[in-house]
Amino acid sequence: MLNNTDQNNYKVFRGDDFAVQLVFTDTDNGAIDIANWTIFLTFKENKNDTDEQSILHKDFSGFPNPELGIALVTVSHTDTINLSGTYFYDFQLKKADDTIQTITSGSVTFERDITRRIT
């Protein structure tokens, strides 16, 4: 399982779609069923900002094959179209028993793209 000691930094062009695959396994590398889990993604300019001050926050659930322990979380180009610079982020999960755990965090840098048209 990903854990909160893993730092993952990303570079993305603003206005692009991007996805992150999260894979959940037990100590024997067997898949953990994530059927009733929700995954939260939050971007903030400052780590001390409240969730209400976040630049972007999304919730993900209803994964296609939860028994495989794979969650593909996607962020749409419409979510990133106006983002520029570096933000802090984290992924948290909420299990069926209401326990919450931060699974990874880091920074995401949105670089300026050249093409700005969306058709």
N, CA, C and O atoms as CSV, one atom per row, in Angstrom:
chain,resi,resn,atom,element,x,y,z
A,1,MET,N,N,0.844,-1.170,0.000
A,1,MET,CA,C,0.000,0.000,0.000
A,1,MET,C,C,0.888,1.231,0.000
A,1,MET,O,O,1.939,1.244,0.640
A,2,LEU,N,N,0.468,2.258,-0.712
A,2,LEU,CA,C,1.163,3.529,-0.607
A,2,LEU,C,C,1.049,4.001,0.829
A,2,LEU,O,O,0.051,3.733,1.498
A,3,ASN,N,N,2.052,4.693,1.298
A,3,ASN,CA,C,1.953,5.188,2.664
A,3,ASN,C,C,2.386,6.637,2.725
A,3,ASN,O,O,2.928,7.182,1.763
A,4,ASN,N,N,2.140,7.255,3.872
A,4,ASN,CA,C,2.340,8.688,3.969
A,4,ASN,C,C,3.808,9.103,4.059
A,4,ASN,O,O,4.095,10.288,4.230
A,5,THR,N,N,4.732,8.170,3.948
A,5,THR,CA,C,6.139,8.549,3.870
A,5,THR,C,C,6.579,8.722,2.424
A,5,THR,O,O,7.669,9.233,2.168
A,6,ASP,N,N,5.751,8.308,1.481
A,6,ASP,CA,C,6.084,8.456,0.070
A,6,ASP,C,C,5.793,9.881,-0.390
A,6,ASP,O,O,4.659,10.347,-0.277
A,7,GLN,N,N,6.801,10.572,-0.906
A,7,GLN,CA,C,6.627,11.894,-1.497
A,7,GLN,C,C,6.664,11.727,-3.007
A,7,GLN,O,O,7.603,11.148,-3.554
A,8,ASN,N,N,5.664,12.226,-3.660
A,8,ASN,CA,C,5.599,12.133,-5.106
A,8,ASN,C,C,5.341,13.517,-5.663
A,8,ASN,O,O,4.331,14.145,-5.343
A,9,ASN,N,N,6.253,13.990,-6.496
A,9,ASN,CA,C,6.117,15.313,-7.094
A,9,ASN,C,C,5.828,15.150,-8.578
A,9,ASN,O,O,6.413,14.300,-9.250
A,10,TYR,N,N,4.920,15.974,-9.077
A,10,TYR,CA,C,4.473,15.874,-10.457
A,10,TYR,C,C,4.656,17.201,-11.166
A,10,TYR,O,O,4.611,18.265,-10.550
A,11,LYS,N,N,4.865,17.120,-12.483
A,11,LYS,CA,C,4.822,18.285,-13.359
A,11,LYS,C,C,3.737,18.019,-14.387
A,11,LYS,O,O,3.692,16.949,-14.995
A,12,VAL,N,N,2.868,18.997,-14.575
A,12,VAL,CA,C,1.734,18.869,-15.483
A,12,VAL,C,C,1.604,20.191,-16.236
A,12,VAL,O,O,1.859,21.252,-15.667
A,13,PHE,N,N,1.217,20.139,-17.484
A,13,PHE,CA,C,0.907,21.375,-18.197
A,13,PHE,C,C,-0.503,21.810,-17.820
A,13,PHE,O,O,-1.426,20.997,-17.782
A,14,ARG,N,N,-0.658,23.101,-17.542
A,14,ARG,CA,C,-1.995,23.605,-17.229
A,14,ARG,C,C,-2.903,23.319,-18.416
A,14,ARG,O,O,-2.464,23.345,-19.566
A,15,GLY,N,N,-4.147,23.052,-18.135
A,15,GLY,CA,C,-5.104,22.748,-19.187
A,15,GLY,C,C,-5.036,21.332,-19.710
A,15,GLY,O,O,-5.738,20.995,-20.663
A,16,ASP,N,N,-4.197,20.481,-19.103
A,16,ASP,CA,C,-4.109,19.083,-19.520
A,16,ASP,C,C,-4.879,18.194,-18.542
A,16,ASP,O,O,-4.970,18.486,-17.350
A,17,ASP,N,N,-5.427,17.109,-19.074
A,17,ASP,CA,C,-5.962,16.052,-18.230
A,17,ASP,C,C,-4.773,15.261,-17.689
A,17,ASP,O,O,-3.766,15.102,-18.379
A,18,PHE,N,N,-4.886,14.772,-16.467
A,18,PHE,CA,C,-3.875,13.848,-15.977
A,18,PHE,C,C,-4.505,12.862,-15.017
A,18,PHE,O,O,-5.554,13.120,-14.426
A,19,ALA,N,N,-3.841,11.726,-14.875
A,19,ALA,CA,C,-4.360,10.663,-14.022
A,19,ALA,C,C,-3.222,10.089,-13.191
A,19,ALA,O,O,-2.064,10.071,-13.609
A,20,VAL,N,N,-3.582,9.627,-12.016
A,20,VAL,CA,C,-2.645,8.952,-11.130
A,20,VAL,C,C,-3.273,7.616,-10.749
A,20,VAL,O,O,-4.424,7.565,-10.316
A,21,GLN,N,N,-2.519,6.551,-10.910
A,21,GLN,CA,C,-2.991,5.223,-10.514
A,21,GLN,C,C,-2.465,4.910,-9.125
A,21,GLN,O,O,-1.259,4.953,-8.880
A,22,LEU,N,N,-3.381,4.595,-8.219
A,22,LEU,CA,C,-3.033,4.192,-6.863
A,22,LEU,C,C,-3.321,2.703,-6.735
A,22,LEU,O,O,-4.416,2.245,-7.063
A,23,VAL,N,N,-2.344,1.956,-6.262
A,23,VAL,CA,C,-2.488,0.508,-6.137
A,23,VAL,C,C,-2.362,0.142,-4.663
A,23,VAL,O,O,-1.396,0.524,-4.001
A,24,PHE,N,N,-3.335,-0.594,-4.156
A,24,PHE,CA,C,-3.389,-0.959,-2.751
A,24,PHE,C,C,-3.188,-2.464,-2.593
A,24,PHE,O,O,-3.966,-3.271,-3.101
A,25,THR,N,N,-2.116,-2.817,-1.871
A,25,THR,CA,C,-1.797,-4.224,-1.651
A,25,THR,C,C,-1.510,-4.461,-0.173
A,25,THR,O,O,-1.178,-3.538,0.571
A,26,ASP,N,N,-1.646,-5.720,0.232
A,26,ASP,CA,C,-1.304,-6.089,1.607
A,26,ASP,C,C,0.184,-6.429,1.684
A,26,ASP,O,O,0.910,-6.277,0.702
A,27,THR,N,N,0.628,-6.879,2.831
A,27,THR,CA,C,2.059,-7.162,3.029
A,27,THR,C,C,2.571,-8.297,2.145
A,27,THR,O,O,3.778,-8.418,1.933
A,28,ASP,N,N,1.666,-9.130,1.627
A,28,ASP,CA,C,2.053,-10.215,0.717
A,28,ASP,C,C,1.867,-9.823,-0.748
A,28,ASP,O,O,1.910,-10.677,-1.634
A,29,ASN,N,N,1.658,-8.529,-0.999
A,29,ASN,CA,C,1.407,-7.990,-2.339
A,29,ASN,C,C,0.103,-8.464,-2.957
A,29,ASN,O,O,-0.056,-8.421,-4.177
A,30,GLY,N,N,-0.829,-8.914,-2.133
A,30,GLY,CA,C,-2.156,-9.262,-2.613
A,30,GLY,C,C,-3.029,-8.012,-2.679
A,30,GLY,O,O,-2.875,-7.098,-1.869
A,31,ALA,N,N,-3.929,-7.976,-3.630
A,31,ALA,CA,C,-4.805,-6.818,-3.797
A,31,ALA,C,C,-5.718,-6.641,-2.591
A,31,ALA,O,O,-6.226,-7.614,-2.034
A,32,ILE,N,N,-5.920,-5.390,-2.196
A,32,ILE,CA,C,-6.874,-5.041,-1.145
A,32,ILE,C,C,-8.134,-4.532,-1.824
A,32,ILE,O,O,-8.060,-3.641,-2.670
A,33,ASP,N,N,-9.274,-5.075,-1.473
A,33,ASP,CA,C,-10.550,-4.655,-2.051
A,33,ASP,C,C,-10.889,-3.252,-1.554
A,33,ASP,O,O,-10.993,-3.022,-0.349
A,34,ILE,N,N,-11.058,-2.324,-2.480
A,34,ILE,CA,C,-11.336,-0.925,-2.143
A,34,ILE,C,C,-12.781,-0.535,-2.478
A,34,ILE,O,O,-13.071,0.633,-2.734
A,35,ALA,N,N,-13.674,-1.517,-2.473
A,35,ALA,CA,C,-15.049,-1.318,-2.923
A,35,ALA,C,C,-15.767,-0.171,-2.226
A,35,ALA,O,O,-16.480,0.586,-2.885
A,36,ASN,N,N,-15.609,-0.022,-0.953
A,36,ASN,CA,C,-16.355,1.006,-0.229
A,36,ASN,C,C,-15.460,2.142,0.259
A,36,ASN,O,O,-15.750,2.781,1.271
A,37,TRP,N,N,-14.389,2.384,-0.456
A,37,TRP,CA,C,-13.479,3.455,-0.099
A,37,TRP,C,C,-13.780,4.710,-0.908
A,37,TRP,O,O,-14.313,4.642,-2.015
A,38,THR,N,N,-13.430,5.845,-0.339
A,38,THR,CA,C,-13.431,7.124,-1.045
A,38,THR,C,C,-12.019,7.674,-0.960
A,38,THR,O,O,-11.384,7.613,0.093
A,39,ILE,N,N,-11.534,8.205,-2.059
A,39,ILE,CA,C,-10.211,8.825,-2.082
A,39,ILE,C,C,-10.395,10.318,-2.304
A,39,ILE,O,O,-11.107,10.743,-3.214
A,40,PHE,N,N,-9.741,11.106,-1.458
A,40,PHE,CA,C,-9.804,12.557,-1.532
A,40,PHE,C,C,-8.486,13.078,-2.112
A,40,PHE,O,O,-7.409,12.606,-1.749
A,41,LEU,N,N,-8.585,14.049,-3.009
A,41,LEU,CA,C,-7.426,14.741,-3.552
A,41,LEU,C,C,-7.615,16.225,-3.296
A,41,LEU,O,O,-8.670,16.779,-3.606
A,42,THR,N,N,-6.601,16.879,-2.730
A,42,THR,CA,C,-6.676,18.305,-2.429
A,42,THR,C,C,-5.394,18.989,-2.856
A,42,THR,O,O,-4.298,18.502,-2.580
A,43,PHE,N,N,-5.539,20.147,-3.549
A,43,PHE,CA,C,-4.414,21.013,-3.905
A,43,PHE,C,C,-4.544,22.294,-3.095
A,43,PHE,O,O,-5.626,22.876,-3.008
A,44,LYS,N,N,-3.433,22.732,-2.500
A,44,LYS,CA,C,-3.422,23.987,-1.749
A,44,LYS,C,C,-2.169,24.783,-2.083
A,44,LYS,O,O,-1.118,24.217,-2.383
A,45,GLU,N,N,-2.297,26.109,-2.027
A,45,GLU,CA,C,-1.129,26.974,-2.192
A,45,GLU,C,C,-0.225,26.886,-0.971
A,45,GLU,O,O,0.999,26.879,-1.100
A,46,ASN,N,N,-0.822,26.820,0.209
A,46,ASN,CA,C,-0.082,26.738,1.468
A,46,ASN,C,C,-0.611,25.558,2.268
A,46,ASN,O,O,-1.820,25.333,2.323
A,47,LYS,N,N,0.274,24.816,2.878
A,47,LYS,CA,C,-0.150,23.647,3.646
A,47,LYS,C,C,-1.103,24.003,4.776
A,47,LYS,O,O,-1.928,23.176,5.164
A,48,ASN,N,N,-1.011,25.212,5.311
A,48,ASN,CA,C,-1.860,25.616,6.430
A,48,ASN,C,C,-3.220,26.155,6.000
A,48,ASN,O,O,-4.049,26.467,6.854
A,49,ASP,N,N,-3.469,26.273,4.692
A,49,ASP,CA,C,-4.785,26.713,4.228
A,49,ASP,C,C,-5.841,25.710,4.648
A,49,ASP,O,O,-5.561,24.516,4.763
A,50,THR,N,N,-7.047,26.186,4.875
A,50,THR,CA,C,-8.158,25.288,5.180
A,50,THR,C,C,-8.591,24.588,3.890
A,50,THR,O,O,-8.222,25.008,2.793
A,51,ASP,N,N,-9.362,23.535,4.030
A,51,ASP,CA,C,-9.877,22.859,2.839
A,51,ASP,C,C,-10.765,23.797,2.022
A,51,ASP,O,O,-10.831,23.675,0.799
A,52,GLU,N,N,-11.440,24.720,2.681
A,52,GLU,CA,C,-12.271,25.686,1.970
A,52,GLU,C,C,-11.427,26.631,1.122
A,52,GLU,O,O,-11.923,27.184,0.141
A,53,GLN,N,N,-10.166,26.824,1.482
A,53,GLN,CA,C,-9.264,27.683,0.732
A,53,GLN,C,C,-8.488,26.919,-0.340
A,53,GLN,O,O,-7.668,27.509,-1.044
A,54,SER,N,N,-8.731,25.637,-0.471
A,54,SER,CA,C,-7.975,24.826,-1.433
A,54,SER,C,C,-8.212,25.324,-2.854
A,54,SER,O,O,-9.265,25.876,-3.175
A,55,ILE,N,N,-7.214,25.113,-3.686
A,55,ILE,CA,C,-7.296,25.466,-5.100
A,55,ILE,C,C,-8.191,24.473,-5.839
A,55,ILE,O,O,-8.918,24.840,-6.761
A,56,LEU,N,N,-8.125,23.213,-5.419
A,56,LEU,CA,C,-8.903,22.153,-6.057
A,56,LEU,C,C,-9.071,21.022,-5.064
A,56,LEU,O,O,-8.127,20.657,-4.364
A,57,HIS,N,N,-10.263,20.470,-5.000
A,57,HIS,CA,C,-10.461,19.248,-4.219
A,57,HIS,C,C,-11.486,18.382,-4.939
A,57,HIS,O,O,-12.496,18.870,-5.446
A,58,LYS,N,N,-11.199,17.085,-4.968
A,58,LYS,CA,C,-12.052,16.121,-5.667
A,58,LYS,C,C,-12.157,14.853,-4.836
A,58,LYS,O,O,-11.230,14.493,-4.110
A,59,ASP,N,N,-13.282,14.190,-4.947
A,59,ASP,CA,C,-13.518,12.912,-4.285
A,59,ASP,C,C,-13.720,11.843,-5.354
A,59,ASP,O,O,-14.364,12.081,-6.375
A,60,PHE,N,N,-13.160,10.665,-5.103
A,60,PHE,CA,C,-13.253,9.558,-6.052
A,60,PHE,C,C,-13.759,8.317,-5.334
A,60,PHE,O,O,-13.295,7.991,-4.241
A,61,SER,N,N,-14.712,7.628,-5.949
A,61,SER,CA,C,-15.232,6.363,-5.409
A,61,SER,C,C,-15.859,5.587,-6.565
A,61,SER,O,O,-15.854,6.043,-7.709
A,62,GLY,N,N,-16.398,4.410,-6.251
A,62,GLY,CA,C,-17.029,3.611,-7.298
A,62,GLY,C,C,-16.051,3.146,-8.357
A,62,GLY,O,O,-16.314,3.289,-9.551
A,63,PHE,N,N,-14.936,2.596,-7.939
A,63,PHE,CA,C,-13.887,2.167,-8.863
A,63,PHE,C,C,-14.344,0.962,-9.680
A,63,PHE,O,O,-15.048,0.103,-9.149
A,64,PRO,N,N,-13.964,0.871,-10.966
A,64,PRO,CA,C,-14.469,-0.172,-11.857
A,64,PRO,C,C,-14.217,-1.604,-11.389
A,64,PRO,O,O,-15.113,-2.442,-11.489
A,65,ASN,N,N,-13.031,-1.905,-10.886
A,65,ASN,CA,C,-12.695,-3.248,-10.421
A,65,ASN,C,C,-12.067,-3.149,-9.032
A,65,ASN,O,O,-10.868,-3.382,-8.879
A,66,PRO,N,N,-12.859,-2.808,-8.026
A,66,PRO,CA,C,-12.287,-2.542,-6.704
A,66,PRO,C,C,-11.570,-3.734,-6.089
A,66,PRO,O,O,-10.677,-3.555,-5.260
A,67,GLU,N,N,-11.941,-4.938,-6.476
A,67,GLU,CA,C,-11.306,-6.128,-5.909
A,67,GLU,C,C,-9.842,-6.247,-6.334
A,67,GLU,O,O,-9.081,-7.000,-5.726
A,68,LEU,N,N,-9.442,-5.508,-7.374
A,68,LEU,CA,C,-8.058,-5.517,-7.825
A,68,LEU,C,C,-7.191,-4.517,-7.051
A,68,LEU,O,O,-5.969,-4.503,-7.197
A,69,GLY,N,N,-7.842,-3.676,-6.221
A,69,GLY,CA,C,-7.102,-2.708,-5.412
A,69,GLY,C,C,-6.511,-1.558,-6.197
A,69,GLY,O,O,-5.547,-0.932,-5.757
A,70,ILE,N,N,-7.082,-1.273,-7.359
A,70,ILE,CA,C,-6.544,-0.212,-8.216
A,70,ILE,C,C,-7.553,0.918,-8.324
A,70,ILE,O,O,-8.717,0.712,-8.667
A,71,ALA,N,N,-7.070,2.126,-8.020
A,71,ALA,CA,C,-7.890,3.323,-8.177
A,71,ALA,C,C,-7.196,4.242,-9.169
A,71,ALA,O,O,-6.057,4.655,-8.952
A,72,LEU,N,N,-7.879,4.557,-10.249
A,72,LEU,CA,C,-7.362,5.522,-11.206
A,72,LEU,C,C,-8.091,6.831,-10.928
A,72,LEU,O,O,-9.301,6.935,-11.128
A,73,VAL,N,N,-7.342,7.823,-10.464
A,73,VAL,CA,C,-7.951,9.123,-10.163
A,73,VAL,C,C,-7.545,10.086,-11.276
A,73,VAL,O,O,-6.367,10.201,-11.616
A,74,THR,N,N,-8.523,10.766,-11.829
A,74,THR,CA,C,-8.282,11.636,-12.968
A,74,THR,C,C,-8.685,13.068,-12.641
A,74,THR,O,O,-9.656,13.319,-11.926
A,75,VAL,N,N,-7.923,13.976,-13.177
A,75,VAL,CA,C,-8.218,15.397,-13.052
A,75,VAL,C,C,-8.379,15.928,-14.472
A,75,VAL,O,O,-7.514,15.723,-15.324
A,76,SER,N,N,-9.474,16.600,-14.715
A,76,SER,CA,C,-9.826,17.068,-16.048
A,76,SER,C,C,-9.097,18.364,-16.414
A,76,SER,O,O,-8.705,19.148,-15.550
A,77,HIS,N,N,-8.933,18.557,-17.708
A,77,HIS,CA,C,-8.340,19.806,-18.199
A,77,HIS,C,C,-9.144,21.023,-17.750
A,77,HIS,O,O,-8.587,22.108,-17.584
A,78,THR,N,N,-10.437,20.851,-17.555
A,78,THR,CA,C,-11.244,21.981,-17.079
A,78,THR,C,C,-10.897,22.349,-15.636
A,78,THR,O,O,-11.120,23.483,-15.214
A,79,ASP,N,N,-10.351,21.392,-14.880
A,79,ASP,CA,C,-9.904,21.667,-13.512
A,79,ASP,C,C,-8.545,22.361,-13.484
A,79,ASP,O,O,-8.238,23.082,-12.534
A,80,THR,N,N,-7.727,22.149,-14.520
A,80,THR,CA,C,-6.352,22.662,-14.496
A,80,THR,C,C,-6.136,23.862,-15.412
A,80,THR,O,O,-5.034,24.410,-15.452
A,81,ILE,N,N,-7.151,24.276,-16.138
A,81,ILE,CA,C,-7.002,25.299,-17.174
A,81,ILE,C,C,-6.422,26.613,-16.645
A,81,ILE,O,O,-5.692,27.296,-17.364
A,82,ASN,N,N,-6.735,26.971,-15.409
A,82,ASN,CA,C,-6.267,28.248,-14.866
A,82,ASN,C,C,-5.177,28.096,-13.811
A,82,ASN,O,O,-4.843,29.064,-13.128
A,83,LEU,N,N,-4.623,26.906,-13.671
A,83,LEU,CA,C,-3.602,26.687,-12.657
A,83,LEU,C,C,-2.217,26.970,-13.229
A,83,LEU,O,O,-1.913,26.611,-14.367
A,84,SER,N,N,-1.393,27.616,-12.425
A,84,SER,CA,C,-0.030,27.910,-12.818
A,84,SER,C,C,0.807,28.004,-11.557
A,84,SER,O,O,0.396,28.628,-10.578
A,85,GLY,N,N,1.964,27.395,-11.576
A,85,GLY,CA,C,2.824,27.423,-10.404
A,85,GLY,C,C,2.804,26.099,-9.669
A,85,GLY,O,O,2.346,25.087,-10.199
A,86,THR,N,N,3.303,26.115,-8.448
A,86,THR,CA,C,3.441,24.900,-7.657
A,86,THR,C,C,2.481,24.911,-6.479
A,86,THR,O,O,2.326,25.919,-5.789
A,87,TYR,N,N,1.841,23.770,-6.266
A,87,TYR,CA,C,0.879,23.602,-5.176
A,87,TYR,C,C,1.238,22.351,-4.384
A,87,TYR,O,O,1.866,21.430,-4.907
A,88,PHE,N,N,0.839,22.329,-3.137
A,88,PHE,CA,C,0.957,21.136,-2.314
A,88,PHE,C,C,-0.292,20.294,-2.536
A,88,PHE,O,O,-1.373,20.832,-2.776
A,89,TYR,N,N,-0.146,18.985,-2.455
A,89,TYR,CA,C,-1.303,18.109,-2.599
A,89,TYR,C,C,-1.156,16.933,-1.645
A,89,TYR,O,O,-0.067,16.643,-1.149
A,90,ASP,N,N,-2.263,16.274,-1.403
A,90,ASP,CA,C,-2.217,14.949,-0.792
A,90,ASP,C,C,-3.406,14.134,-1.258
A,90,ASP,O,O,-4.429,14.666,-1.689
A,91,PHE,N,N,-3.236,12.822,-1.158
A,91,PHE,CA,C,-4.314,11.870,-1.349
A,91,PHE,C,C,-4.618,11.285,0.020
A,91,PHE,O,O,-3.717,10.835,0.728
A,92,GLN,N,N,-5.885,11.294,0.385
A,92,GLN,CA,C,-6.321,10.617,1.596
A,92,GLN,C,C,-7.379,9.603,1.201
A,92,GLN,O,O,-8.092,9.779,0.213
A,93,LEU,N,N,-7.471,8.542,1.985
A,93,LEU,CA,C,-8.532,7.573,1.744
A,93,LEU,C,C,-9.409,7.481,2.977
A,93,LEU,O,O,-8.964,7.650,4.112
A,94,LYS,N,N,-10.660,7.209,2.707
A,94,LYS,CA,C,-11.626,6.948,3.776
A,94,LYS,C,C,-12.174,5.557,3.521
A,94,LYS,O,O,-12.796,5.292,2.493
A,95,LYS,N,N,-11.926,4.663,4.490
A,95,LYS,CA,C,-12.363,3.271,4.357
A,95,LYS,C,C,-13.813,3.128,4.790
A,95,LYS,O,O,-14.401,4.054,5.347
A,96,ALA,N,N,-14.377,1.966,4.529
A,96,ALA,CA,C,-15.774,1.690,4.881
A,96,ALA,C,C,-16.035,1.851,6.372
A,96,ALA,O,O,-17.152,2.181,6.771
A,97,ASP,N,N,-15.012,1.621,7.208
A,97,ASP,CA,C,-15.186,1.760,8.662
A,97,ASP,C,C,-14.933,3.191,9.135
A,97,ASP,O,O,-14.810,3.434,10.335
A,98,ASP,N,N,-14.855,4.141,8.192
A,98,ASP,CA,C,-14.662,5.574,8.446
A,98,ASP,C,C,-13.264,5.957,8.909
A,98,ASP,O,O,-13.057,7.099,9.319
A,99,THR,N,N,-12.298,5.047,8.859
A,99,THR,CA,C,-10.926,5.450,9.151
A,99,THR,C,C,-10.381,6.227,7.961
A,99,THR,O,O,-10.700,5.938,6.808
A,100,ILE,N,N,-9.558,7.210,8.265
A,100,ILE,CA,C,-8.969,8.067,7.240
A,100,ILE,C,C,-7.462,7.977,7.346
A,100,ILE,O,O,-6.901,7.981,8.442
A,101,GLN,N,N,-6.810,7.896,6.192
A,101,GLN,CA,C,-5.359,7.787,6.160
A,101,GLN,C,C,-4.822,8.582,4.982
A,101,GLN,O,O,-5.346,8.492,3.871
A,102,THR,N,N,-3.773,9.362,5.227
A,102,THR,CA,C,-3.067,10.030,4.140
A,102,THR,C,C,-2.135,8.996,3.515
A,102,THR,O,O,-1.337,8.363,4.205
A,103,ILE,N,N,-2.251,8.835,2.191
A,103,ILE,CA,C,-1.488,7.780,1.543
A,103,ILE,C,C,-0.288,8.288,0.763
A,103,ILE,O,O,0.681,7.553,0.575
A,104,THR,N,N,-0.336,9.515,0.314
A,104,THR,CA,C,0.823,10.119,-0.335
A,104,THR,C,C,0.601,11.618,-0.413
A,104,THR,O,O,-0.530,12.101,-0.355
A,105,SER,N,N,1.701,12.343,-0.544
A,105,SER,CA,C,1.627,13.797,-0.654
A,105,SER,C,C,2.840,14.275,-1.422
A,105,SER,O,O,3.742,13.498,-1.734
A,106,GLY,N,N,2.852,15.547,-1.719
A,106,GLY,CA,C,3.988,16.127,-2.426
A,106,GLY,C,C,3.606,17.453,-3.021
A,106,GLY,O,O,2.815,18.207,-2.455
A,107,SER,N,N,4.185,17.730,-4.179
A,107,SER,CA,C,3.860,18.974,-4.872
A,107,SER,C,C,3.521,18.661,-6.321
A,107,SER,O,O,3.977,17.672,-6.894
A,108,VAL,N,N,2.718,19.525,-6.882
A,108,VAL,CA,C,2.401,19.433,-8.301
A,108,VAL,C,C,2.657,20.813,-8.892
A,108,VAL,O,O,2.154,21.823,-8.400
A,109,THR,N,N,3.454,20.830,-9.963
A,109,THR,CA,C,3.784,22.077,-10.638
A,109,THR,C,C,3.058,22.106,-11.970
A,109,THR,O,O,3.187,21.195,-12.787
A,110,PHE,N,N,2.289,23.174,-12.175
A,110,PHE,CA,C,1.587,23.363,-13.436
A,110,PHE,C,C,2.395,24.347,-14.272
A,110,PHE,O,O,2.533,25.521,-13.930
A,111,GLU,N,N,2.922,23.833,-15.376
A,111,GLU,CA,C,3.713,24.661,-16.271
A,111,GLU,C,C,2.807,25.268,-17.324
A,111,GLU,O,O,1.783,24.695,-17.697
A,112,ARG,N,N,3.203,26.434,-17.792
A,112,ARG,CA,C,2.418,27.109,-18.831
A,112,ARG,C,C,2.515,26.322,-20.129
A,112,ARG,O,O,3.593,25.901,-20.548
A,113,ASP,N,N,1.372,26.140,-20.743
A,113,ASP,CA,C,1.334,25.466,-22.031
A,113,ASP,C,C,1.435,26.506,-23.142
A,113,ASP,O,O,1.309,27.703,-22.885
A,114,ILE,N,N,1.657,26.068,-24.341
A,114,ILE,CA,C,1.746,26.975,-25.489
A,114,ILE,C,C,0.379,27.154,-26.118
A,114,ILE,O,O,-0.083,28.278,-26.314
A,115,THR,N,N,-0.265,26.043,-26.432
A,115,THR,CA,C,-1.577,26.073,-27.056
A,115,THR,C,C,-2.639,26.314,-26.002
A,115,THR,O,O,-2.661,25.628,-24.981
A,116,ARG,N,N,-3.524,27.281,-26.231
A,116,ARG,CA,C,-4.555,27.623,-25.257
A,116,ARG,C,C,-5.966,27.384,-25.795
A,116,ARG,O,O,-6.934,27.735,-25.120
A,117,ARG,N,N,-6.113,26.816,-26.956
A,117,ARG,CA,C,-7.461,26.598,-27.489
A,117,ARG,C,C,-7.974,25.226,-27.077
A,117,ARG,O,O,-7.215,24.260,-26.997
A,118,ILE,N,N,-9.234,25.159,-26.824
A,118,ILE,CA,C,-9.886,23.892,-26.525
A,118,ILE,C,C,-11.071,23.793,-27.470
A,118,ILE,O,O,-11.999,24.598,-27.399
A,119,THR,N,N,-11.038,22.805,-28.353
A,119,THR,CA,C,-12.146,22.674,-29.319
A,119,THR,C,C,-12.788,21.319,-29.189
A,119,THR,O,O,-13.737,21.014,-29.911
